[in-house]
Amino acid sequence: MTKKRFFGTLAFVAAIFVAIVAVGQLWILNSEPYEIGRSAVATKLCVQADSVELKRLAPFEFNESGFSGRALFVLCAPQSACFTVVAKKNDGRWGVVDLIPRR
């Protein structure tokens, strides 16, 4: 394998990784669990919900069907307090199950 081909393959894999992360974050940002999680974190920290944002490049999980689903993602407030939001969908309704503090 030549250097040019190796670096081309490496760049392709990196581009695919970035695309997957970007699509996943857009999916979460436009989801019902994100808004519910934002409200829960804002209430817990006594801040405005608009100031709570998704932590970039943090691990996430999101799967949903008609009546069930599960979402895990990290939200942070301005003072750097971050929480892993655990949300579940039962009988077609999303709800925050747990807010786990992160360091």
N, C-alpha and C positions, 0 to 999 in steps of 0.2 A: 504494500500500500504506500503510495506516495504521500509526501507531506501535504500537498494541495488537496488530495482526496480526503486525508485524515481530518484536516481542519474544516473542510467543507461538510463532512459528516458531523463533526462536533458542532458546527454552527447550526446545522439543520436540527439536531437534537435539542440544542439550547432554544431555538426558535419555537419548536413544538412545546417544550416545557413552559415557556413564557406565555404562549397562546392558551394552554390549558389553565394556567393560573389566572390569567386575565378573564377568560370566559367564566371560570368558577366564581371569581369575585363579582363579576357583573350579575351572575345568576343570584348570588346571595344578596347583593345590594338592591335588587328589584324583587325581593321575596317578602312575604308576610312575616316569617320568623325574624327577619332583620329588623323590621319596624317594632315588633313586639319586644325583641331583645333590647333594642335601643331604649325603649320606654322603661323596661325593667332596670337596666343599668343606670339610667338617669334618675329614676326614683330612689334606687339604693344609695347613690352618691349625692343626691339632692342637687343635681345640675340640670340644665336644659337638655332636652333630648337631641336638639340640633348639634350640641357640642360632642356627642358620643359618636365615634366613627369606627369603621372596620379597620382592624390592624392589618396592614399590608404584609404579604408574604408569611402570614401565620397559617398554620395548618387549618383546614376546614373539611367538613363533610356535609353533604346535602343530598338527600334522596327523598322522593315524594311520589306517592301514588294517589288515587282518588280519595281514599279515606284514612290513609296512614302516612307517616313520614317521620324523618329524623334530621335534625340540623345541629351541627356543632361549628362554632366560629368564635373569633375573639373580637371583642369590642373594647375600645379604650376611651377614657375621658381625658379632658385637657391636662389634668394633674398627673397623667401617666398611670392612673389606676386602670388596670386591665382585668377583664373577666372573660372566661370561656363560657359562652352561652350554650346551654343544652336545651333545645326545643324539640317537642314531639307533637305530632299530629295524630289525634285520635278522633274517630268518627267525623272526619272532615274539618276539625277545628284545631288550629295551632295554639300551643301554650308553652311558656317557658317553664321547664322542669327544674333547672338548677342554674345558678350563677357561681362559677368556681373562680376565686381570685387567682390571678397569675402574677408572677414576679417579672 
